[in-house]
Amino acid sequence: MPSFAIRANMSSQSPTEYELAALIVTSLNLEGVQAGEIEPEAPLFGGSLGLDSIDALEIALAVSRHYGIHLRADHPDNRRIFSSLRALALHIAHERQAQPA
């Protein structure tokens, strides 16, 4: 796999990003990929992970179940939200803060 999306050093992932990466790896059954290897700024789609639009739906379902955040297919910012692990983690954090307690 190209090194731009997979890395050996886990230090640049936040704990939230690591948790989300683990959810993605588990829900998509990504063989040979460890959560800590996913580069936070690397593209989730069209990169070395080989994810496609069906995977986006699976990720949205897993996020909904795990975090209670609904990612709509018609959201105008989906390209940005799903652009990287970091962008998705930031969106989830923002949506969780916006939810009533």
N, CA, C and O atoms as a GROMACS GRO file, in nm:
protein
  404
    1MET      N    1   0.083  -0.119   0.000
    1MET     CA    2   0.000   0.000   0.000
    1MET      C    3   0.087   0.124   0.000
    1MET      O    4   0.192   0.127   0.065
    2PRO      N    5   0.045   0.228  -0.072
    2PRO     CA    6   0.122   0.352  -0.068
    2PRO      C    7   0.127   0.409   0.072
    2PRO      O    8   0.034   0.392   0.150
    3SER      N    9   0.235   0.476   0.102
    3SER     CA   10   0.256   0.523   0.239
    3SER      C   11   0.178   0.649   0.273
    3SER      O   12   0.175   0.687   0.390
    4PHE      N   13   0.112   0.717   0.176
    4PHE     CA   14   0.046   0.841   0.210
    4PHE      C   15  -0.078   0.821   0.297
    4PHE      O   16  -0.118   0.916   0.365
    5ALA      N   17  -0.140   0.705   0.297
    5ALA     CA   18  -0.260   0.684   0.379
    5ALA      C   19  -0.234   0.592   0.497
    5ALA      O   20  -0.311   0.591   0.593
    6ILE      N   21  -0.128   0.518   0.492
    6ILE     CA   22  -0.096   0.425   0.598
    6ILE      C   23   0.038   0.467   0.657
    6ILE      O   24   0.130   0.504   0.584
    7ARG      N   25   0.048   0.462   0.787
    7ARG     CA   26   0.172   0.504   0.851
    7ARG      C   27   0.204   0.413   0.968
    7ARG      O   28   0.119   0.339   1.016
    8ALA      N   29   0.325   0.419   1.011
    8ALA     CA   30   0.368   0.336   1.124
    8ALA      C   31   0.363   0.412   1.255
    8ALA      O   32   0.352   0.350   1.361
    9ASN      N   33   0.372   0.544   1.252
    9ASN     CA   34   0.376   0.624   1.372
    9ASN      C   35   0.234   0.666   1.412
    9ASN      O   36   0.166   0.734   1.336
   10MET      N   37   0.189   0.626   1.531
   10MET     CA   38   0.054   0.653   1.574
   10MET      C   39   0.038   0.790   1.640
   10MET      O   40  -0.073   0.826   1.680
   11SER      N   41   0.144   0.868   1.654
   11SER     CA   42   0.139   0.988   1.735
   11SER      C   43   0.051   1.099   1.678
   11SER      O   44   0.006   1.185   1.754
   12SER      N   45   0.024   1.101   1.547
   12SER     CA   46  -0.053   1.214   1.495
   12SER      C   47  -0.204   1.192   1.501
   12SER      O   48  -0.279   1.285   1.470
   13GLN      N   49  -0.251   1.074   1.539
   13GLN     CA   50  -0.394   1.052   1.557
   13GLN      C   51  -0.434   1.094   1.698
   13GLN      O   52  -0.365   1.064   1.796
   14SER      N   53  -0.546   1.164   1.708
   14SER     CA   54  -0.601   1.193   1.840
   14SER      C   55  -0.671   1.067   1.890
   14SER      O   56  -0.699   0.976   1.811
   15PRO      N   57  -0.700   1.059   2.019
   15PRO     CA   58  -0.776   0.943   2.070
   15PRO      C   59  -0.911   0.926   1.999
   15PRO      O   60  -0.953   0.813   1.973
   16THR      N   61  -0.977   1.035   1.968
   16THR     CA   62  -1.105   1.029   1.898
   16THR      C   63  -1.086   0.975   1.757
   16THR      O   64  -1.166   0.893   1.710
   17GLU      N   65  -0.982   1.020   1.689
   17GLU     CA   66  -0.954   0.970   1.554
   17GLU      C   67  -0.920   0.822   1.557
   17GLU      O   68  -0.962   0.746   1.470
   18TYR      N   69  -0.845   0.780   1.658
   18TYR     CA   70  -0.812   0.638   1.670
   18TYR      C   71  -0.939   0.555   1.691
   18TYR      O   72  -0.956   0.450   1.628
   19GLU      N   73  -1.028   0.601   1.778
   19GLU     CA   74  -1.153   0.531   1.803
   19GLU      C   75  -1.236   0.520   1.675
   19GLU      O   76  -1.291   0.414   1.645
   20LEU      N   77  -1.244   0.629   1.599
   20LEU     CA   78  -1.318   0.629   1.474
   20LEU      C   79  -1.250   0.537   1.372
   20LEU      O   80  -1.318   0.464   1.300
   21ALA      N   81  -1.118   0.541   1.365
   21ALA     CA   82  -1.045   0.454   1.273
   21ALA      C   83  -1.072   0.307   1.307
   21ALA      O   84  -1.090   0.225   1.217
   22ALA      N   85  -1.073   0.274   1.434
   22ALA     CA   86  -1.102   0.137   1.477
   22ALA      C   87  -1.243   0.097   1.437
   22ALA      O   88  -1.266  -0.016   1.394
   23LEU      N   89  -1.338   0.189   1.450
   23LEU     CA   90  -1.476   0.163   1.408
   23LEU      C   91  -1.482   0.136   1.257
   23LEU      O   92  -1.551   0.045   1.213
   24ILE      N   93  -1.409   0.215   1.180
   24ILE     CA   94  -1.407   0.198   1.034
   24ILE      C   95  -1.344   0.064   0.997
   24ILE      O   96  -1.400  -0.010   0.916
   25VAL      N   97  -1.230   0.033   1.056
   25VAL     CA   98  -1.161  -0.093   1.025
   25VAL      C   99  -1.251  -0.212   1.059
   25VAL      O  100  -1.260  -0.307   0.982
   26THR      N  101  -1.316  -0.206   1.174
   26THR     CA  102  -1.402  -0.316   1.218
   26THR      C  103  -1.527  -0.327   1.131
   26THR      O  104  -1.561  -0.436   1.085
   27SER      N  105  -1.595  -0.216   1.109
   27SER     CA  106  -1.722  -0.220   1.036
   27SER      C  107  -1.703  -0.256   0.890
   27SER      O  108  -1.793  -0.313   0.828
   28LEU      N  109  -1.588  -0.222   0.832
   28LEU     CA  110  -1.562  -0.253   0.692
   28LEU      C  111  -1.478  -0.381   0.674
   28LEU      O  112  -1.449  -0.421   0.562
   29ASN      N  113  -1.441  -0.442   0.785
   29ASN     CA  114  -1.357  -0.563   0.779
   29ASN      C  115  -1.234  -0.542   0.693
   29ASN      O  116  -1.205  -0.621   0.603
   30LEU      N  117  -1.161  -0.434   0.720
   30LEU     CA  118  -1.042  -0.402   0.642
   30LEU      C  119  -0.927  -0.492   0.684
   30LEU      O  120  -0.862  -0.468   0.786
   31GLU      N  121  -0.902  -0.594   0.607
   31GLU     CA  122  -0.795  -0.689   0.639
   31GLU      C  123  -0.660  -0.625   0.618
   31GLU      O  124  -0.637  -0.556   0.518
   32GLY      N  125  -0.570  -0.648   0.711
   32GLY     CA  126  -0.434  -0.598   0.700
   32GLY      C  127  -0.417  -0.451   0.733
   32GLY      O  128  -0.308  -0.396   0.716
   33VAL      N  129  -0.522  -0.386   0.780
   33VAL     CA  130  -0.515  -0.245   0.818
   33VAL      C  131  -0.542  -0.234   0.967
   33VAL      O  132  -0.643  -0.284   1.016
   34GLN      N  133  -0.452  -0.169   1.037
   34GLN     CA  134  -0.470  -0.141   1.179
   34GLN      C  135  -0.520   0.002   1.194
   34GLN      O  136  -0.481   0.090   1.117
   35ALA      N  137  -0.605   0.025   1.291
   35ALA     CA  138  -0.662   0.158   1.312
   35ALA      C  139  -0.555   0.265   1.325
   35ALA      O  140  -0.569   0.374   1.270
   36GLY      N  141  -0.450   0.236   1.397
   36GLY     CA  142  -0.344   0.334   1.419
   36GLY      C  143  -0.261   0.364   1.297
   36GLY      O  144  -0.179   0.456   1.299
   37GLU      N  145  -0.279   0.289   1.190
   37GLU     CA  146  -0.203   0.310   1.067
   37GLU      C  147  -0.269   0.409   0.971
   37GLU      O  148  -0.207   0.453   0.875
   38ILE      N  149  -0.393   0.443   0.997
   38ILE     CA  150  -0.464   0.532   0.904
   38ILE      C  151  -0.422   0.676   0.931
   38ILE      O  152  -0.441   0.729   1.041
   39GLU      N  153  -0.365   0.737   0.830
   39GLU     CA  154  -0.319   0.875   0.840
   39GLU      C  155  -0.440   0.968   0.852
   39GLU      O  156  -0.529   0.962   0.767
   40PRO      N  157  -0.447   1.052   0.955
   40PRO     CA  158  -0.566   1.135   0.978
   40PRO      C  159  -0.602   1.229   0.863
   40PRO      O  160  -0.720   1.256   0.840
   41GLU      N  161  -0.502   1.279   0.790
   41GLU     CA  162  -0.528   1.375   0.683
   41GLU      C  163  -0.538   1.311   0.545
   41GLU      O  164  -0.570   1.379   0.448
   42ALA      N  165  -0.511   1.182   0.534
   42ALA     CA  166  -0.514   1.114   0.404
   42ALA      C  167  -0.658   1.095   0.358
   42ALA      O  168  -0.748   1.081   0.441
   43PRO      N  169  -0.680   1.094   0.228
   43PRO     CA  170  -0.817   1.074   0.178
   43PRO      C  171  -0.871   0.937   0.219
   43PRO      O  172  -0.802   0.836   0.209
   44LEU      N  173  -0.994   0.935   0.266
   44LEU     CA  174  -1.058   0.807   0.297
   44LEU      C  175  -1.098   0.734   0.169
   44LEU      O  176  -1.094   0.611   0.164
   45PHE      N  177  -1.136   0.809   0.067
   45PHE     CA  178  -1.184   0.751  -0.058
   45PHE      C  179  -1.090   0.787  -0.172
   45PHE      O  180  -1.037   0.898  -0.178
   46GLY      N  181  -1.072   0.692  -0.262
   46GLY     CA  182  -0.983   0.716  -0.375
   46GLY      C  183  -0.836   0.703  -0.339
   46GLY      O  184  -0.750   0.732  -0.422
   47GLY      N  185  -0.806   0.660  -0.219
   47GLY     CA  186  -0.667   0.643  -0.176
   47GLY      C  187  -0.631   0.497  -0.160
   47GLY      O  188  -0.694   0.410  -0.220
   48SER      N  189  -0.533   0.472  -0.080
   48SER     CA  190  -0.482   0.336  -0.064
   48SER      C  191  -0.574   0.244   0.016
   48SER      O  192  -0.556   0.122   0.012
   49LEU      N  193  -0.670   0.299   0.088
   49LEU     CA  194  -0.763   0.213   0.161
   49LEU      C  195  -0.861   0.143   0.068
   49LEU      O  196  -0.919   0.040   0.104
   50GLY      N  197  -0.879   0.197  -0.051
   50GLY     CA  198  -0.966   0.135  -0.149
   50GLY      C  199  -1.113   0.146  -0.117
   50GLY      O  200  -1.191   0.059  -0.157
   51LEU      N  201  -1.154   0.250  -0.045
   51LEU     CA  202  -1.293   0.265  -0.007
   51LEU      C  203  -1.374   0.324  -0.121
   51LEU      O  204  -1.322   0.401  -0.202
   52ASP      N  205  -1.503   0.287  -0.126
   52ASP     CA  206  -1.591   0.337  -0.231
   52ASP      C  207  -1.722   0.386  -0.170
   52ASP      O  208  -1.734   0.394  -0.048
   53SER      N  209  -1.819   0.418  -0.254
   53SER     CA  210  -1.945   0.476  -0.206
   53SER      C  211  -2.023   0.380  -0.117
   53SER      O  212  -2.093   0.424  -0.026
   54ILE      N  213  -2.014   0.251  -0.142
   54ILE     CA  214  -2.081   0.153  -0.055
   54ILE      C  215  -2.017   0.157   0.084
   54ILE      O  216  -2.087   0.147   0.185
   55ASP      N  217  -1.886   0.172   0.088
   55ASP     CA  218  -1.817   0.183   0.217
   55ASP      C  219  -1.861   0.309   0.292
   55ASP      O  220  -1.872   0.309   0.414
   56ALA      N  221  -1.888   0.417   0.218
   56ALA     CA  222  -1.936   0.541   0.282
   56ALA      C  223  -2.069   0.515   0.352
   56ALA      O  224  -2.091   0.565   0.463
   57LEU      N  225  -2.156   0.438   0.288
   57LEU     CA  226  -2.283   0.404   0.350
   57LEU      C  227  -2.263   0.320   0.476
   57LEU      O  228  -2.331   0.341   0.577
   58GLU      N  229  -2.170   0.226   0.471
   58GLU     CA  230  -2.139   0.142   0.587
   58GLU      C  231  -2.081   0.225   0.701
   58GLU      O  232  -2.115   0.205   0.817
   59ILE      N  233  -1.993   0.319   0.666
   59ILE     CA  234  -1.935   0.407   0.768
   59ILE      C  235  -2.044   0.492   0.831
   59ILE      O  236  -2.048   0.508   0.953
   60ALA      N  237  -2.133   0.547   0.749
   60ALA     CA  238  -2.243   0.630   0.801
   60ALA      C  239  -2.331   0.550   0.896
   60ALA      O  240  -2.373   0.601   1.000
   61LEU      N  241  -2.359   0.425   0.863
   61LEU     CA  242  -2.440   0.339   0.948
   61LEU      C  243  -2.367   0.310   1.080
   61LEU      O  244  -2.428   0.316   1.187
   62ALA      N  245  -2.238   0.278   1.072
   62ALA     CA  246  -2.159   0.250   1.192
   62ALA      C  247  -2.151   0.373   1.282
   62ALA      O  248  -2.163   0.361   1.404
   63VAL      N  249  -2.132   0.491   1.223
   63VAL     CA  250  -2.125   0.616   1.300
   63VAL      C  251  -2.260   0.641   1.368
   63VAL      O  252  -2.265   0.681   1.484
   64SER      N  253  -2.367   0.618   1.296
   64SER     CA  254  -2.500   0.637   1.352
   64SER      C  255  -2.523   0.547   1.472
   64SER      O  256  -2.574   0.591   1.576
   65ARG      N  257  -2.486   0.422   1.458
   65ARG     CA  258  -2.504   0.326   1.568
   65ARG      C  259  -2.415   0.357   1.687
   65ARG      O  260  -2.459   0.350   1.802
   66HIS      N  261  -2.290   0.391   1.660
   66HIS     CA  262  -2.192   0.409   1.767
   66HIS      C  263  -2.204   0.545   1.836
   66HIS      O  264  -2.196   0.554   1.959
   67TYR      N  265  -2.222   0.650   1.758
   67TYR     CA  266  -2.221   0.786   1.812
   67TYR      C  267  -2.359   0.851   1.819
   67TYR      O  268  -2.375   0.956   1.882
   68GLY      N  269  -2.459   0.791   1.754
   68GLY     CA  270  -2.591   0.852   1.750
   68GLY      C  271  -2.598   0.972   1.658
   68GLY      O  272  -2.687   1.056   1.672
   69ILE      N  273  -2.504   0.982   1.565
   69ILE     CA  274  -2.498   1.092   1.469
   69ILE      C  275  -2.547   1.039   1.335
   69ILE      O  276  -2.498   0.939   1.285
   70HIS      N  277  -2.644   1.107   1.278
   70HIS     CA  278  -2.698   1.064   1.148
   70HIS      C  279  -2.630   1.143   1.037
   70HIS      O  280  -2.640   1.266   1.031
   71LEU      N  281  -2.561   1.071   0.949
   71LEU     CA  282  -2.496   1.131   0.833
   71LEU      C  283  -2.588   1.108   0.713
   71LEU      O  284  -2.605   0.995   0.667
   72ARG      N  285  -2.646   1.215   0.664
   72ARG     CA  286  -2.742   1.205   0.554
   72ARG      C  287  -2.670   1.195   0.419
   72ARG      O  288  -2.568   1.260   0.396
   73ALA      N  289  -2.725   1.112   0.331
   73ALA     CA  290  -2.668   1.096   0.197
   73ALA      C  291  -2.678   1.225   0.116
   73ALA      O  292  -2.599   1.247   0.025
   74ASP      N  293  -2.776   1.310   0.148
   74ASP     CA  294  -2.796   1.433   0.072
   74ASP      C  295  -2.733   1.557   0.138
   74ASP      O  296  -2.760   1.670   0.096
   75HIS      N  297  -2.650   1.536   0.238
   75HIS     CA  298  -2.586   1.651   0.306
   75HIS      C  299  -2.493   1.720   0.206
   75HIS      O  300  -2.410   1.655   0.142
   76PRO      N  301  -2.506   1.852   0.191
   76PRO     CA  302  -2.425   1.923   0.092
   76PRO      C  303  -2.275   1.921   0.119
   76PRO      O  304  -2.196   1.945   0.028
   77ASP      N  305  -2.234   1.893   0.241
   77ASP     CA  306  -2.092   1.893   0.276
   77ASP      C  307  -2.032   1.752   0.287
   77ASP      O  308  -1.924   1.737   0.344
   78ASN      N  309  -2.099   1.651   0.234
   78ASN     CA  310  -2.048   1.515   0.247
   78ASN      C  311  -1.907   1.497   0.192
   78ASN      O  312  -1.827   1.424   0.250
   79ARG      N  313  -1.877   1.562   0.082
   79ARG     CA  314  -1.742   1.549   0.024
   79ARG      C  315  -1.637   1.595   0.126
   79ARG      O  316  -1.533   1.530   0.141
   80ARG      N  317  -1.664   1.705   0.194
   80ARG     CA  318  -1.571   1.755   0.297
   80ARG      C  319  -1.574   1.666   0.420
   80ARG      O  320  -1.469   1.631   0.474
   81ILE      N  321  -1.694   1.628   0.466
   81ILE     CA  322  -1.708   1.548   0.587
   81ILE      C  323  -1.633   1.416   0.574
   81ILE      O  324  -1.566   1.373   0.668
   82PHE      N  325  -1.644   1.351   0.460
   82PHE     CA  326  -1.580   1.221   0.438
   82PHE      C  327  -1.444   1.232   0.371
   82PHE      O  328  -1.390   1.132   0.324
   83SER      N  329  -1.387   1.351   0.366
   83SER     CA  330  -1.260   1.369   0.296
   83SER      C  331  -1.143   1.299   0.364
   83SER      O  332  -1.049   1.254   0.297
   84SER      N  333  -1.147   1.288   0.496
   84SER     CA  334  -1.038   1.225   0.570
   84SER      C  335  -1.090   1.178   0.706
   84SER      O  336  -1.200   1.214   0.748
   85LEU      N  337  -1.010   1.099   0.772
   85LEU     CA  338  -1.043   1.055   0.907
   85LEU      C  339  -1.060   1.176   0.999
   85LEU      O  340  -1.154   1.181   1.078
   86ARG      N  341  -0.970   1.271   0.988
   86ARG     CA  342  -0.975   1.390   1.074
   86ARG      C  343  -1.101   1.472   1.048
   86ARG      O  344  -1.166   1.517   1.142
   87ALA      N  345  -1.137   1.492   0.921
   87ALA     CA  346  -1.257   1.569   0.888
   87ALA      C  347  -1.382   1.500   0.943
   87ALA      O  348  -1.471   1.565   0.996
   88LEU      N  349  -1.388   1.369   0.929
   88LEU     CA  350  -1.503   1.295   0.980
   88LEU      C  351  -1.510   1.302   1.132
   88LEU      O  352  -1.617   1.322   1.189
   89ALA      N  353  -1.396   1.288   1.199
   89ALA     CA  354  -1.392   1.295   1.345
   89ALA      C  355  -1.435   1.434   1.394
   89ALA      O  356  -1.508   1.446   1.492
   90LEU      N  357  -1.390   1.539   1.326
   90LEU     CA  358  -1.429   1.675   1.362
   90LEU      C  359  -1.578   1.698   1.343
   90LEU      O  360  -1.643   1.763   1.425
   91HIS      N  361  -1.633   1.645   1.235
   91HIS     CA  362  -1.776   1.658   1.210
   91HIS      C  363  -1.856   1.587   1.319
   91HIS      O  364  -1.955   1.641   1.369
   92ILE      N  365  -1.814   1.467   1.355
   92ILE     CA  366  -1.884   1.392   1.461
   92ILE      C  367  -1.878   1.469   1.592
   92ILE      O  368  -1.978   1.480   1.662
   93ALA      N  369  -1.760   1.521   1.627
   93ALA     CA  370  -1.746   1.598   1.751
   93ALA      C  371  -1.837   1.720   1.750
   93ALA      O  372  -1.902   1.751   1.850
   94HIS      N  373  -1.842   1.790   1.636
   94HIS     CA  374  -1.928   1.907   1.625
   94HIS      C  375  -2.075   1.870   1.641
   94HIS      O  376  -2.148   1.938   1.712
   95GLU      N  377  -2.118   1.763   1.577
   95GLU     CA  378  -2.257   1.720   1.585
   95GLU      C  379  -2.293   1.672   1.726
   95GLU      O  380  -2.405   1.695   1.773
   96ARG      N  381  -2.200   1.607   1.793
   96ARG     CA  382  -2.226   1.562   1.930
   96ARG      C  383  -2.242   1.679   2.025
   96ARG      O  384  -2.325   1.675   2.115
   97GLN      N  385  -2.163   1.784   2.005
   97GLN     CA  386  -2.175   1.903   2.088
   97GLN      C  387  -2.305   1.976   2.065
   97GLN      O  388  -2.360   2.039   2.155
   98ALA      N  389  -2.356   1.967   1.942
   98ALA     CA  390  -2.480   2.037   1.906
   98ALA      C  391  -2.605   1.964   1.958
   98ALA      O  392  -2.713   2.023   1.964
   99GLN      N  393  -2.590   1.838   1.993
   99GLN     CA  394  -2.704   1.762   2.043
   99GLN      C  395  -2.742   1.808   2.183
   99GLN      O  396  -2.655   1.836   2.266
  100PRO      N  397  -2.872   1.814   2.209
  100PRO     CA  398  -2.915   1.851   2.345
  100PRO      C  399  -2.873   1.744   2.446
  100PRO      O  400  -2.874   1.624   2.416
  101ALA      N  401  -2.839   1.785   2.564
  101ALA     CA  402  -2.792   1.694   2.668
  101ALA      C  403  -2.906   1.614   2.729
  101ALA      O  404  -2.883   1.533   2.818
   0.00000   0.00000   0.00000
